[in-house]
Amino acid sequence: MASCKSSRRSSQLSYARGKSLCVLAIQDRNVKKKLLDFIFKIYTFPAHINRSTMPIIKSAIKRVRQSDKRRQRNLITQRNYKTLVKEFETLIEAGKTAEAQKLFPEVQKSLDLAAKKNILHKNNVGRKKSRLSKLMGGKKVAKAPAKKEVAEKVVEKKEVKKEEKVEEKK
């Protein structure tokens, strides 16, 4: 069995739960390098997380990876609505209300998407949309039209249910 070296040379490895990892005294450099690379892959965090320890348990490590992926996805949506809001505000400040009115439905859509994905709270989104519409001078902007097919299906279902209730009463 190879012995463990705990010297300054091995201090280049990361720490797991406060215990330093030791490099096995392996003679073959290629094997040693592969082992070090493997350990670095397991015990390194994404750049945005400032932690001193990495979880040891597999499920916790997986949870860190999952949360990082979700964070990256959420950042895309967050950047999207923030840039649209900034564009909208700059158009209003520049006095280009016609262009701002064209952009407003897109801003609303991106804010609603952020609310749907739980990036922003729905009340927060409502407040932002209200303030942006006030910036425009209180002019009402037509929302994107709802799909007529969906609305017609809902009306048809209600009519069918009413007819069924009338038939049951007879």
PAFISE-156514 format. One record per atom (N, C-alpha, C, CB): x, y, z; residue in one letter. Coordinates in pm, whole numbers, padded with zeros to 5 digits, always signed. Glycine has a CB too. Layout:
N
XYZA ...
//
This chain:
170
+00084-00118+00000M +00000+00000+00000M +00089+00125+00000M -00095-00001+00121M +00050+00223-00076A +00129+00346-00083A +00098+00433+00037A +00100+00422-00214A +00199+00502+00086S +00178+00589+00201S +00135+00728+00156S +00305+00597+00288S +00076+00802+00247C +00027+00937+00217C +00133+01039+00259C -00108+00964+00289C +00157+01136+00175K +00248+01245+00211K +00163+01366+00247K +00348+01278+00094K +00188+01423+00362S +00119+01547+00396S +00224+01655+00413S +00031+01530+00525S +00273+01702+00305S +00376+01805+00308S +00323+01929+00237S +00509+01755+00243S +00408+02028+00223R +00368+02150+00155R +00341+02126+00008R +00475+02256+00171R +00408+02025-00048R +00385+01995-00189R +00242+01949-00214R +00484+01888-00237R +00183+01880-00118S +00048+01832-00137S -00057+01938-00101S +00026+01707-00053S -00011+02051-00052S -00106+02155-00013S -00171+02224-00133S -00038+02258+00072S -00125+02191-00254Q -00185+02249-00373Q -00324+02192-00398Q -00097+02226-00493Q -00355+02080-00335L -00488+02023-00351L -00589+02102-00269L -00489+01874-00308L -00714+02092-00313S -00819+02161-00240S -00855+02085-00112S -00943+02179-00328S -00932+02148-00027Y -00969+02089+00100Y -01114+02043+00094Y -00948+02189+00215Y -01141+01932+00162A -01277+01881+00170A -01313+01867+00317A -01291+01746+00095A -01412+01942+00358R -01457+01942+00496R -01344+01966+00596R -01524+01810+00527R -01251+02056+00562G -01146+02094+00653G -01030+01996+00662G -01202+02113+00787G -01041+01882+00597K -00933+01784+00602K -00854+01791+00473K -00988+01639+00625K -00724+01801+00484S -00644+01812+00362S -00634+01677+00295S -00502+01867+00393S -00638+01680+00163L -00622+01556+00087L -00475+01531+00066L -00697+01564-00050L -00439+01406+00072C -00299+01370+00052C -00282+01305-00084C -00249+01275+00164C -00171+01332-00144V -00139+01269-00271V -00071+01137-00238V -00048+01360-00361V -00118+01033-00301L -00056+00903-00278L +00085+00904-00336L -00140+00790-00341L +00173+00834-00269A +00312+00828-00315A +00321+00727-00429A +00409+00790-00199A +00275+00771-00545I +00276+00684-00661I +00398+00718-00744I +00145+00700-00744I +00466+00615-00787Q +00589+00635-00863Q +00560+00680-01006Q +00671+00507-00864Q +00455+00626-01066D +00423+00657-01205D +00363+00798-01213D +00326+00552-01264D +00428+00887-01285R +00384+01027-01293R +00251+01042-01366R +00489+01111-01363R +00230+00961-01471N +00105+00970-01546N -00015+00935-01458N +00109+00878-01668N -00002+00831-01382V -00110+00789-01292V -00133+00896-01186V -00077+00654-01225V -00025+00950-01134K -00034+01054-01032K -00104+01178-01088K +00106+01090-00980K -00070+01215-01211K -00131+01332-01275K -00280+01309-01298K -00062+01363-01407K -00316+01189-01344K -00457+01157-01366K -00535+01163-01235K -00472+01019-01430K -00473+01112-01130L -00538+01114-00999L -00559+01258-00952L -00454+01037-00897L -00457+01341-00968L -00470+01481-00927L -00577+01553-01009L -00335+01555-00942L -00579+01530-01140D -00682+01592-01225D -00821+01548-01182D -00659+01556-01373D -00836+01421-01152F -00965+01368-01109F -01009+01434-00978F -00958+01215-01092F -00917+01446-00884I -00950+01506-00755I -00986+01654-00772I -00832+01490-00657I -00913+01725-00859F -00943+01865-00882F -01081+01883-00943F -00837+01929-00971F -01119+01790-01035K -01251+01800-01097K -01362+01782-00994K -01265+01696-01208K -01342+01688-00903I -01446+01660-00804I -01455+01771-00702I -01418+01527-00734I -01341+01819-00655Y -01341+01910-00542Y -01321+02056-00578Y -01236+01870-00449Y -01357+02095-00698T -01352+02238-00730T -01492+02287-00759T -01258+02265-00851T -01519+02408-00716F -01649+02470-00734F -01651+02555-00859F -01687+02554-00613F -01769+02586-00909P -01778+02688-01013P -01725+02821-00960P -01925+02703-01063P -01684+02907-01049A -01616+03030-01009A -01702+03122-00925A -01570+03105-01132A -01835+03119-00945H -01921+03215-00876H -01942+03180-00729H -02054+03224-00944H -01915+03058-00688I -01942+03018-00551I -01817+03040-00467I -01987+02870-00543I -01832+03116-00362N -01720+03142-00273N -01737+03056-00148N -01711+03294-00237N -01690+02935-00157R -01698+02846-00043R -01559+02794-00012R -01797+02729-00070R -01538+02761+00113S -01409+02706+00150S -01411+02554+00145S -01369+02753+00289S -01531+02495+00143T -01539+02350+00141T -01627+02303+00027T -01592+02297+00274T -01602+02182-00013M -01683+02117-00117M -01749+01998-00052M -01596+02075-00241M -01875+01973-00081P -01939+01857-00021P -01873+01727-00065P -02087+01855-00055P -01875+01630+00022I -01814+01501-00007I -01918+01405-00063I -01750+01443+00119I -02038+01414-00014I -02144+01322-00053I -02182+01345-00199I -02268+01339+00038I -02202+01234-00271K -02228+01242-00415K -02353+01323-00445K -02243+01103-00473K -02458+01301-00368S -02583+01373-00395S -02567+01523-00373S -02696+01319-00305S -02484+01560-00275A -02460+01703-00249A -02377+01765-00361A -02388+01722-00115A -02280+01688-00413I -02199+01737-00525I -02287+01757-00647I -02084+01639-00557I -02377+01660-00670K -02469+01671-00783K -02561+01791-00765K -02553+01542-00798K -02604+01815-00642R -02692+01928-00613R -02623+02059-00646R -02736+01926-00467R -02493+02068-00617V -02415+02189-00650V -02412+02210-00801V -02271+02179-00594V -02387+02100-00876R -02386+02110-01022R -02522+02154-01075R -02346+01975-01085R -02629+02095-01021Q -02764+02130-01067Q -02795+02276-01039Q -02868+02040-00999Q -02762+02321-00919S -02793+02459-00884S -02714+02557-00971S -02763+02485-00735S -02592+02518-01007D -02512+02604-01095D -02574+02613-01234D -02369+02550-01105D -02621+02500-01288K -02687+02502-01419K -02813+02586-01415K -02719+02360-01465K -02891+02569-01310R -03016+02646-01297R -02987+02795-01285R -03097+02599-01175R -02882+02827-01211R -02843+02967-01195R -02806+03028-01329R -02726+02980-01096R -02731+02952-01410Q -02693+03002-01543Q -02816+03027-01629Q -02599+02902-01612Q -02913+02933-01623R -03037+02950-01700R -03114+03073-01653R -03125+02825-01689R -03121+03090-01522N -03194+03204-01467N -03127+03336-01503N -03206+03192-01315N -02994+03336-01508L -02922+03458-01542L -02954+03505-01683L -02772+03437-01528L -02977+03412-01775I -03012+03449-01912I -03144+03526-01913I -03022+03323-02002I -03243+03471-01844T -03374+03538-01838T -03362+03673-01768T -03477+03450-01766T -03284+03676-01661Q -03267+03800-01585Q -03200+03907-01670Q -03185+03774-01458Q -03095+03870-01740R -03027+03966-01828R -03121+04017-01936R -02903+03902-01892R -03202+03927-01990N -03294+03963-02097N -03392+04072-02052N -03371+03839-02145N -03460+04050-01939Y -03557+04152-01898Y -03489+04280-01853Y -03645+04098-01786Y -03371+04270-01791K -03303+04392-01748K -03259+04477-01867K -03182+04357-01662K -03206+04414-01970T -03163+04491-02088T -03282+04554-02158T -03086+04403-02186T -03394+04480-02168L -03513+04537-02231L -03567+04655-02151L -03622+04429-02245L -03568+04644-02020V -03615+04755-01936V -03524+04876-01952V -03622+04712-01787V -03393+04853-01957K -03300+04965-01975K -03318+05031-02111K -03155+04916-01960K -03337+04949-02214E -03362+05005-02348E -03488+05090-02346E -03376+04892-02452E -03591+05038-02283F -03719+05109-02276F -03701+05242-02205F -03825+05023-02204F -03633+05241-02092E -03612+05364-02016E -03529+05467-02093E -03545+05333-01883E -03428+05421-02165T -03347+05515-02244T -03428+05575-02359T -03222+05444-02299T -03517+05494-02419L -03604+05547-02524L -03697+05654-02469L -03686+05434-02590L -03750+05630-02350I -03840+05730-02288I -03763+05858-02257I -03903+05672-02158I -03643+05844-02202E -03562+05962-02169E -03524+06041-02294E -03435+05919-02094E -03503+05969-02405A -03468+06035-02530A -03589+06097-02598A -03400+05935-02624A -03708+06067-02548G -03829+06124-02605G -03885+06046-02723G -03803+06264-02648G -03838+05924-02743K -03885+05840-02854K -03999+05751-02806K -03769+05754-02912K -04115+05812-02784T -04227+05737-02727T -04285+05635-02825T -04335+05832-02683T -04279+05665-02954A -04333+05572-03053A -04255+05440-03050A -04330+05634-03195A -04123+05450-03046E -04040+05330-03040E -04059+05259-02906E -03892+05365-03060E -04076+05338-02800A -04096+05279-02667A -04227+05201-02663A -04094+05389-02558A -04331+05255-02730Q -04459+05184-02733Q -04446+05051-02807Q -04566+05272-02799Q -04364+05048-02910K -04343+04922-02983K -04265+04821-02898K -04269+04949-03115K -04175+04871-02815L -04093+04784-02732L -04165+04736-02606L -03965+04856-02694L -04266+04810-02562F -04331+04781-02435F -04390+04639-02426F -04440+04881-02410F -04458+04588-02530P -04508+04450-02521P -04397+04346-02500P -04587+04415-02646P -04281+04369-02561E -04168+04278-02542E -04118+04283-02398E -04054+04313-02638E -04115+04406-02341V -04072+04422-02203V -04169+04348-02111V -04064+04572-02164V -04299+04365-02136Q -04400+04297-02055Q -04384+04145-02066Q -04541+04338-02099Q -04361+04098-02186K -04347+03955-02208K -04226+03899-02132K -04334+03925-02358K -04114+03971-02137S -03994+03923-02068S -04013+03926-01916S -03872+04009-02107S -04083+04028-01865L -04111+04034-01721L -04205+03921-01680L -04173+04170-01684L -04307+03895-01761D -04399+03786-01730D -04328+03651-01731D -04515+03784-01828D -04234+03634-01823L -04157+03511-01829L -04072+03494-01703L -04069+03509-01955L -04015+03603-01657A -03935+03598-01534A -04023+03561-01414A -03866+03734-01508A -04146+03609-01414A -04239+03573-01306A -04278+03426-01317A -04365+03662-01310A -04298+03380-01438K -04337+03241-01460K -04227+03146-01414K -04369+03217-01608K -04102+03185-01435K -03989+03101-01396K -03945+03124-01252K -03872+03126-01489K -04022+03203-01176N -03994+03234-01036N -03861+03306-01016N -03995+03106-00954N -03822+03383-01114I -03703+03467-01099I -03744+03596-01027I -03637+03498-01238I -03862+03646-01063L -03921+03761-00996L -04057+03721-00942L -03933+03883-01091L -04099+03784-00834H -04231+03758-00779H -04335+03827-00867H -04242+03807-00633H -04454+03769-00874K -04557+03824-00964K -04597+03966-00924K -04680+03734-00965K -04598+03995-00795N -04631+04131-00752N -04521+04230-00792N -04654+04136-00600N -04398+04184-00784N -04284+04267-00825N -04295+04298-00974N -04150+04195-00794N -04333+04198-01053V -04348+04218-01197V -04461+04316-01225V -04376+04083-01268V -04572+04302-01154G -04684+04394-01172G -04644+04537-01141G -04800+04353-01083G -04568+04554-01033R -04522+04688-00995R -04429+04746-01101R -04450+04683-00859R -04338+04664-01153K -04246+04712-01257K -04322+04754-01383K -04142+04603-01291K -04417+04671-01425K -04493+04702-01546K -04575+04830-01526K -04586+04585-01583K -04631+04845-01408S -04709+04965-01379S -04621+05090-01385S -04776+04954-01240S -04505+05084-01325R -04415+05199-01325R -04365+05232-01465R -04296+05174-01232R -04339+05127-01545L -04293+05151-01681L -04403+05214-01766L -04247+05021-01745L -04528+05172-01744S -04638+05231-01821S -04660+05377-01780S -04767+05150-01802S -04636+05407-01652K -04647+05547-01607K -04537+05632-01669K -04640+05554-01452K -04418+05572-01686L -04308+05645-01751L -04347+05689-01892L -04181+05559-01756L -04427+05606-01956M -04466+05634-02093M -04569+05746-02101M -04521+05508-02158M -04617+05788-01987G -04714+05897-01985G -04856+05846-01964G -04707+05976-02115G -04867+05725-01916G -04999+05671-01888G -05076+05627-02012G -05080+05770-01814G -05011+05627-02126K -05078+05583-02248K -05100+05433-02243K -04997+05622-02374K -05219+05391-02280K -05247+05248-02279K -05186+05184-02402K -05400+05221-02273K -05119+05075-02378V -05055+05002-02487V -05127+04869-02501V -04902+04981-02461V -05161+04838-02624A -05230+04712-02648A -05137+04596-02620A -05283+04706-02793A -05188+04502-02541K -05111+04382-02514K -05114+04293-02636K -05163+04308-02390K -05025+04197-02637A -05025+04100-02746A -05158+04027-02747A -04905+04000-02733A -05224+04015-02861P -05356+03953-02864P -05350+03807-02822P -05417+03965-03003P -05451+03767-02746A -05459+03627-02702A -05497+03541-02821A -05562+03609-02586A -05459+03416-02813K -05491+03325-02922K -05642+03302-02924K -05413+03191-02907K -05704+03325-03038K -05849+03312-03049K -05894+03167-03036K -05897+03368-03181K -05811+03075-03084E -05849+02934-03079E -05870+02889-02936E -05742+02849-03147E -05781+02928-02847V -05791+02887-02707V -05916+02946-02644V -05666+02930-02629V -05941+03074-02670A -06059+03139-02614A -06187+03075-02666A -06057+03288-02647A -06190+03041-02794E -06309+02978-02852E -06333+02841-02791E -06295+02966-03003E -06227+02764-02766K -06242+02632-02706K -06300+02642-02566K -06109+02560-02703K -06256+02740-02490V -06306+02759-02354V -06455+02790-02358V -06229+02871-02282V -06495+02878-02450V -06636+02915-02461V -06719+02793-02502V -06655+03030-02564V -06668+02713-02596E -06739+02593-02640E -06756+02495-02526E -06664+02527-02757E -06652+02475-02445K -06661+02383-02332K -06767+02429-02232K -06525+02370-02263K -06773+02560-02207K -06872+02612-02114K -07013+02589-02167K -06850+02762-02089K -07032+02610-02297E -07164+02589-02357E -07204+02442-02350E -07165+02637-02502E -07111+02352-02375V -07139+02208-02368V -07178+02169-02226V -07016+02125-02415V -07108+02221-02127K -07139+02190-01987K -07278+02240-01950K -07034+02251-01894K -07315+02360-01998K -07447+02414-01970K -07555+02326-02030K -07460+02557-02024K -07532+02281-02153E -07629+02194-02220E -07643+02062-02147E -07588+02170-02365E -07532+02007-02098E -07537+01881-02024E -07616+01898-01895E -07395+01831-01993E -07599+02008-01826K -07672+02033-01700K -07822+02045-01728K -07619+02161-01630K -07858+02111-01837V -07999+02128-01873V -08060+01991-01904V -08014+02223-01995V -07988+01906-01975E -08036+01772-02009E -08050+01685-01885E -07942+01706-02109E -07961+01699-01790E -07967+01621-01666E -08089+01659-01583E -07840+01640-01583E -08126+01785-01584K -08241+01832-01508K -08371+01778-01563K -08246+01983-01506K -08374+01751-01696K -08496+01701-01759K -08509+01555-01728K -08495+01724-01910K 
//
